[in-house]
Amino acid sequence: MTTAEMKRILLLAASILAFAACTEKVPYSVRMVRSEMQRCPSAAELDGMGGRLKWNYTTGLELLSFLSVYQQTADTAILGYVERWYDAVISPEGEILGGYKKEKYNLDHVCPGRTLLHLYQYAPKKQYAAAIGTLRSQLDGQPRTEAGAFWHKSVYPSQVWLDGLYMAEPFLATYASQTGQDSLFTTVARQFLVAADKTYDPATGLYRHAWDESRSMFWADPVTGQSAHCWGRALGWYAMALVDVLDFFPEDRPERAELLAVLRHILETLPSYADPATGMWYQVLDCPGREGNYLEATCSAMFTYVYLKASRKGYFVREDAPALYESLVKTFIREQPDGTIDLTQCCAVAGLGGKENRSGTYDYYIGERITDNDPKGVGPFIWASLEYERL
């Protein structure tokens, strides 16, 4: 080894040690936001978009977590990062661009509106208000089951997916709170309660990924209409939606007690399906330890966040929730030499039916692509970190 090479190695080592000394005091919530902004200088690059502008629930989700960090840090670089994406994807006249079409009645497309409701508090632009109005009117026309539950999309008729509860209900609850339209909470509660009733699996105490009212889909049980498994992230979406909606749900409404009962049942049941060594959860939640199943970061981050927040709010106190977060970091966070951090072992995507004929079988779920830094995990990891940092 030459003297020059030795010097380069020593300089690199010194840089790493200096960074470590610096970042030890920087909380993971901030580190993850900075890491993502470094990897993706534009929010249009998040989730592998490569700069392509798309009205996408994953981008909206992650940017909402960025706003949560902005609220704690007042770092205007974060606010500007979020604002630039919304300014690009919403025209000056308030038209939502990036592939949004109201007539698709896609619940996924409502999710970025929740972020917009919060962003509007900091940047009250007319085009933001117009876009919020468009998304609110979409839900007025959203097709529903006989019991009043929203279809997941118009191309998925009669289907209720647990994913959809997160996509629409926190937006609607936030909107109701900000506008004083308390009657909307009846609709919000109905979505949760119908979904819980129709997807519940008494054999496991968990909730299956989806339910088809028509029982005509190839993935649906001909008697129950349920899909075959409880997918970890689907229940994670549902649990996060519940704990977030309760921030706004009026104390005096009788449905609040019903929603709390469902949340508590989930949080009582989940430990039975966790990995004994780490406390984390599996891709196919109802098959812990089965060959091929793996510990999955997005659902583990979601459940950790829900436990921490539910404990803080007094909905369900789990004494070891802080240790659960520490295990989340140990299991899934990877440090990079440049100072950034990665969230590993994220399921990239999973669903049912569609042009891919997704079957919802065990082999289907474990066969989906695994990636790093998926927004569906990054956002919940940031929220879990913020809850932990509040302790």
Secondary structure by P-SEA (a helix, b strand, c coil): ccaaaaaaaaaaaaaaaaaaaaaccccaaaaaaaaaaaacccccccccccccccccaaaaaaaaaaaaaaaacccaaaaaaaaaaaaaaccccccccccccccccccccaaaaaaaaaaaaacccaaaaaaaaaaaaaaaaccccccccccccccccccccaaaaaacaaaaaaaaaaaccccaaaaaaaaaaaaaaaaccccccccccccccccccccccccccccccccaaaaaaaaaaaaaaaacccccccaaaaaaaaaaaaaacccccccccccccccccccccccccccccaaaaaaaaaaaaaaaaccccccaaaaaaaaaaacccccccccccccccccccccccccccccccaaaaaaccccccccccaaaaaaaaaaaaac
